[in-house]
Amino acid sequence: MKRSEINKIIRDAELYLEEMNFYLPEWAYWSWETWKSKDKKELHEVLTKEMGWDVTDFGLNDFYNKGMLLFTIRNGSTPESGYAKPYCEKIIILENEQKCLYHFHWDKLEDIINRGKGILKLQLFNATAEEELDKDNPVIVYVDGIRKELPAGGILALNPGQSVTLPQRNYHSFWGDGKVLVGEVSKINDDHTDNRFLEAIPRFPEIVEDEPIYRPLISDYKSL
C-alpha cells in the first residue's frame, strides 16, 4: 500500500469516528514528529503491545474490497510490566462489502460487536484437525449470551448493538452491509503468532513511502 493511501484512510476514519461520537486515546492523534519526541519508557506498553492504528489490505492491493482499518485501544500486559491485563479492545471500520478474510485464532477468544450504522455479517466454519474449513459440522456461537447453532458456512447478521462470541479455531470472515463500526473485545491479541488465515496472505502490508507519515501504524513503531 502507498503511504498516501494509508494517510487518506486514517483521515477518513478520524472523521467517521467523530461522526459516530467514538473517541480514541489522545496519542491516537499525535503526529509522527510528536511520537519521535516522546520518552520511550513512558510509551513502553503502547509500543510493545502494538496499540494504535493498523491498516491492512492483506497484501492484495484491493483495500476497499479486501481489507480493514483497526485501532487497538488497549492490549494485554504481563506481571513483568507491573500489572497483569489479560484483555484487548479494538475498534474496526468496515466499508460497505469490505471483507476481513477467513481466519481463526489458536488462543484468542473474542467478542465481535456491531457498534453502529450498518449490518455486520459473518460467515462461520469450524476448523478441521488439518486447519481447513469443516463443511460438515454445525457451528455453535453465542449472540449476546444466547446460544445459536448455524450450519457450516452459515451467515450470521448482527444489528447495531449486537455481538457474537467466537471461540478458538473458529474460521470467520466478516463484512459490512453498509459501512459499519465494529468493536472487538478479546483475550490478549498477538497478530504475529495467533492468526491462521485460510489463504496464505500476509497480515501486514508492504508500504511504499510516497509521502510523510500522517499517523504512524503499529508497524512503524520499530523505527522509533
GUTORMAR-973965 format. One record per residue (C-alpha): chain; residue in one letter; x, y, z negated. Coordinates in steps of 0.1 Angstrom, whole numbers, always signed. Example, Ala and Ser with C-alpha at 12.3 -4.5 7.8 and 13.67 -1.06 7.14 Angstrom:
REM GUTORMAR-973965
mikol / vodo / c1 / c2 / c3
A / a / +123 / -45 / -78
A / s / +137 / -11 / -71
This chain:
REM GUTORMAR-973965
mikol / vodo / c1 / c2 / c3
A / m / +0 / +0 / +0
A / k / +11 / +36 / +6
A / r / +16 / +58 / -25
A / s / -6 / +84 / -8
A / e / -34 / +58 / -6
A / i / -30 / +49 / -43
A / n / -29 / +85 / -53
A / k / -62 / +92 / -35
A / i / -78 / +61 / -51
A / i / -68 / +73 / -85
A / r / -80 / +108 / -79
A / d / -114 / +95 / -67
A / a / -115 / +72 / -98
A / e / -110 / +101 / -121
A / l / -139 / +120 / -106
A / y / -161 / +89 / -107
A / l / -153 / +82 / -144
A / e / -161 / +119 / -152
A / e / -194 / +114 / -134
A / m / -201 / +83 / -155
A / n / -191 / +101 / -187
A / f / -164 / +75 / -193
A / y / -132 / +89 / -209
A / l / -97 / +74 / -209
A / p / -68 / +80 / -233
A / e / -50 / +113 / -229
A / w / -19 / +96 / -215
A / a / -41 / +84 / -185
A / y / -39 / +120 / -172
A / w / -2 / +126 / -177
A / s / +19 / +134 / -146
A / w / +49 / +113 / -138
A / e / +72 / +141 / -149
A / t / +55 / +141 / -183
A / w / +59 / +103 / -186
A / k / +96 / +106 / -180
A / s / +100 / +133 / -206
A / k / +84 / +112 / -234
A / d / +101 / +92 / -262
A / k / +100 / +56 / -250
A / k / +99 / +44 / -286
A / e / +66 / +61 / -291
A / l / +53 / +46 / -259
A / h / +66 / +11 / -266
A / e / +32 / -6 / -268
A / v / +18 / +12 / -238
A / l / +48 / +3 / -217
A / t / +54 / -33 / -228
A / k / +17 / -43 / -228
A / e / +12 / -26 / -194
A / m / -16 / -4 / -204
A / g / -27 / +21 / -178
A / w / -35 / +24 / -141
A / d / -35 / -6 / -118
A / v / -44 / -5 / -82
A / t / -42 / -37 / -61
A / d / -51 / -49 / -26
A / f / -36 / -83 / -34
A / g / -10 / -77 / -6
A / l / -37 / -79 / +21
A / n / -38 / -43 / +32
A / d / -76 / -42 / +30
A / f / -82 / -24 / -3
A / y / -118 / -13 / +2
A / n / -129 / -49 / +11
A / k / -104 / -70 / -10
A / g / -90 / -50 / -39
A / m / -99 / -31 / -70
A / l / -88 / -3 / -94
A / l / -83 / -12 / -130
A / f / -73 / +7 / -161
A / t / -61 / -13 / -191
A / i / -72 / +8 / -221
A / r / -58 / -15 / -248
A / n / -39 / -48 / -249
A / g / -27 / -72 / -275
A / s / +2 / -67 / -298
A / t / +21 / -92 / -318
A / p / +30 / -91 / -355
A / e / +66 / -81 / -344
A / s / +51 / -48 / -333
A / g / +39 / -41 / -368
A / y / +4 / -54 / -364
A / a / -15 / -82 / -346
A / k / -40 / -72 / -320
A / p / -54 / -103 / -302
A / y / -77 / -85 / -276
A / c / -77 / -64 / -245
A / e / -101 / -39 / -228
A / k / -101 / -28 / -192
A / i / -123 / -6 / -171
A / i / -127 / -15 / -134
A / i / -142 / +3 / -105
A / l / -156 / -17 / -76
A / e / -167 / -1 / -44
A / n / -197 / -14 / -26
A / e / -190 / -50 / -14
A / q / -153 / -47 / -26
A / k / -142 / -81 / -38
A / c / -120 / -93 / -66
A / l / -107 / -126 / -51
A / y / -112 / -161 / -66
A / h / -90 / -167 / -97
A / f / -91 / -182 / -131
A / h / -71 / -179 / -163
A / w / -54 / -207 / -182
A / d / -55 / -188 / -216
A / k / -77 / -157 / -213
A / l / -113 / -158 / -223
A / e / -132 / -127 / -211
A / d / -164 / -109 / -210
A / i / -172 / -91 / -178
A / i / -196 / -62 / -182
A / n / -217 / -41 / -159
A / r / -212 / -7 / -173
A / g / -234 / +11 / -148
A / k / -246 / +21 / -114
A / g / -249 / -9 / -90
A / i / -254 / -46 / -95
A / l / -224 / -67 / -103
A / k / -223 / -101 / -86
A / l / -201 / -130 / -95
A / q / -197 / -164 / -77
A / l / -185 / -191 / -101
A / f / -169 / -225 / -99
A / n / -153 / -248 / -124
A / a / -117 / -257 / -116
A / t / -108 / -293 / -109
A / a / -78 / -310 / -126
A / e / -59 / -302 / -94
A / e / -69 / -265 / -98
A / e / -92 / -265 / -68
A / l / -129 / -255 / -66
A / d / -151 / -280 / -83
A / k / -180 / -281 / -58
A / d / -200 / -308 / -76
A / n / -205 / -299 / -112
A / p / -226 / -270 / -126
A / v / -211 / -240 / -143
A / i / -221 / -231 / -179
A / v / -217 / -194 / -189
A / y / -233 / -171 / -214
A / v / -250 / -139 / -204
A / d / -252 / -116 / -234
A / g / -251 / -147 / -256
A / i / -278 / -166 / -236
A / r / -267 / -199 / -221
A / k / -270 / -201 / -183
A / e / -264 / -231 / -161
A / l / -256 / -224 / -125
A / p / -249 / -248 / -96
A / a / -213 / -249 / -84
A / g / -207 / -218 / -64
A / g / -239 / -201 / -78
A / i / -241 / -164 / -77
A / l / -248 / -145 / -110
A / a / -262 / -110 / -107
A / l / -257 / -86 / -136
A / n / -277 / -55 / -140
A / p / -262 / -24 / -157
A / g / -257 / -32 / -194
A / q / -255 / -70 / -189
A / s / -223 / -91 / -194
A / v / -211 / -126 / -189
A / t / -186 / -146 / -209
A / l / -162 / -166 / -187
A / p / -143 / -195 / -202
A / q / -108 / -205 / -193
A / r / -104 / -224 / -160
A / n / -135 / -208 / -145
A / y / -129 / -197 / -110
A / h / -146 / -164 / -104
A / s / -149 / -138 / -76
A / f / -169 / -107 / -81
A / w / -181 / -77 / -62
A / g / -205 / -47 / -63
A / d / -239 / -44 / -48
A / g / -234 / -7 / -47
A / k / -205 / +10 / -65
A / v / -201 / -5 / -100
A / l / -183 / +5 / -131
A / v / -171 / -28 / -147
A / g / -158 / -34 / -182
A / e / -137 / -63 / -194
A / v / -131 / -74 / -230
A / s / -109 / -103 / -235
A / k / -80 / -121 / -252
A / i / -46 / -106 / -246
A / n / -40 / -100 / -209
A / d / -9 / -112 / -191
A / d / -12 / -106 / -153
A / h / +23 / -122 / -147
A / t / +17 / -157 / -161
A / d / -21 / -162 / -167
A / n / -37 / -157 / -133
A / r / -43 / -187 / -110
A / f / -55 / -173 / -76
A / l / -72 / -198 / -53
A / e / -53 / -184 / -24
A / a / -15 / -177 / -26
A / i / -17 / -139 / -29
A / p / +3 / -115 / -50
A / r / -13 / -98 / -80
A / f / +5 / -65 / -74
A / p / +11 / -48 / -40
A / e / +43 / -37 / -25
A / i / +43 / +2 / -25
A / v / +55 / +24 / +3
A / e / +67 / +57 / -12
A / d / +54 / +82 / +13
A / e / +46 / +109 / -13
A / p / +53 / +116 / -50
A / i / +35 / +97 / -78
A / y / +3 / +113 / -90
A / r / -3 / +89 / -119
A / p / +21 / +60 / -125
A / l / +9 / +25 / -121
A / i / +18 / -1 / -147
A / s / +43 / -15 / -122
A / d / +61 / +19 / -122
A / y / +70 / +17 / -159
A / k / +101 / -3 / -151
A / s / +115 / +29 / -136
A / l / +113 / +48 / -169
